[in-house]
C-alpha cells in the first residue's frame, strides 16, 4: 500500500535484527528446548516462556537458536494445550465478562465488549478447525468455557 503523502510504496516486511556478538555465553539448542519444556511443565504460557527466556537467559529469539518455533517444541515434547493459548485467554475474558454481566444487567458498554470478544472467539474457532488444531465438531459455548477455565485455574 502506498504512503499517504508520497507516491512511494512502503517496506512492509518484518526483519529480525542480526544477533549481536555479545560477551554472554550462547546456549545450545538442546538446553533451550529443555528450558522451554521445564517452564511449560511449571504451567507457564508460551508468551511468558518467551519473556522469561529473554529476561533471565538473554535469549532474544528462540526460533533463531532452535531453527523451529516454540509451539513446535512444545508439540514435539507433548506439553502443549489441546485448546490454543490465545483462545484460552479470550475465553477467560468472556467468562469474567459473563460473571460481571450477571450482576450488572444494565451495563450496555460491557455487553457490546462481550459481543466483540465472543466474535473473536468464533472467528478463531473457524480458523483453528480449518487448520486442524481443534476437532471439527468443536463449538464455543459460554457454560463450557467457564468449566474449561475453572479446570485450568
N, C-alpha and C positions, 0 to 999 in steps of 0.2 A: 504494500500500500504506500502511496506517495506521501511525502510530508505535507503538512498543511500550508506552509508559507514558502515552499520552494518547489521546484519542478523535479527534484531528485528523489530517488527511492531510498528507503532506509535499509539498514542491515538488520534483518530480523533473525539472527542466529544467536544462540546462547553458547558462549565459549568458556570453558573452564580455564582458569589461569594455569600456567605451567608450574609443575612442582618446584618449590624453592630448594636450593641447596643449603639446607639449614644444618645446624650443628646437632640437632636432636637425632637420636638413632631411629632409623626407619624399621618398622615391624614387618615381619614376613606375613604372607597371605594366610598361612595356616593359623598363626597367632591371632590375626584379626578375626578370622572365622570363629575361632574358639571364644574370643571376647563377645562377638555378636550372639552366639548361641547361649553363652552364660547369662548375658544380660536379658535375653529373651526368656530364659527359664526363670529369671527373677521376677518376671511379669512386666518388663518394660515394653512399650510400643516401639515400632521401628523408628519413628521420629525422635523419640527420646534416646534410643540407642545411638542414632547418628549424632545427636547433640553431645552425648557422653563421650563418644569416640573423639569428637572434635575438641572438647574442652579438656578431658583428662589425659587422653593419649595422643593428642595433637595429630590425629589422622583426619585431614580435611575432607578428602574424597575417597571413601572406602571402595567405590567402584574402580577407581584408577589403580588401587593397590591389589584388588582381588581379581579384576577382569570380569566381574559379574555384579549384579545389583544385590542389595541387602535382602530383598524379598526372595530372590533365588537361593541365597544362602540359607535362609530360614526354611524354605520349601525342601531343600536337599537334606536338611537335618530334622525334618518333621516337627518343627516347633512353631509353625505358622498357624494362624487362626482360620477357622472354616469360613467366617464372615470377614471380609476385608476391614482393615482398621479405620479407614475413612468413613465407611458406612456405620461402623460401631459408634464413632464419635457423633455422627449426625443422629443416630438413633438415641443416644443418651441425651442429646439436646432436646429431641422430640419428647422423650419420656419426662424430662424436667418441665417442659412447656405444658404437657398434658396435666401434670400434677398442679402446676400453677393455675391453669385454666379451670380446674375443678373447684378451686377456692375463689377464683376471681372471674366470674362469668361475664362481666361487662367489659373486660379488658380487650377492646377491639384491636388495638395495635399488636398485641401479642398473638391474637388469633390469626391475624394476617401473617405474622412472622412464622407461626406454626405451620401454616399452609405452605409457605415458601420452603421451609425445612423439609416437610414431607414430600414436596415436589422434587427436591433434590434427591431424596432417598429413592423415589420411584424412578427417576432418570438413571441413578446409579444402579438400581436393580436391573433395569433393562440392559445396561452396558455389561454388568458382571455376568448376567445369564448368557448374553451373546458371546462373551469371551470365555465362558466355561468356568468361571471362578465361583459361581453359585449354581445349584441344581436348577433344572428347567422349571420345576413347579414351585419354586420359592417365591413367596409374596410377602410384602411388608404388611404387618398388622400391628396396631398400637399396643394391644394387650400382649402379643407375642414379643414385641420389642422390649416391653417392660420386664418380662420374665428373663429374656436374654441378658439385659443389662444388670438385673439383680443377681443373676448367676455369675456374672463376671466380677462383681464387686466383692 
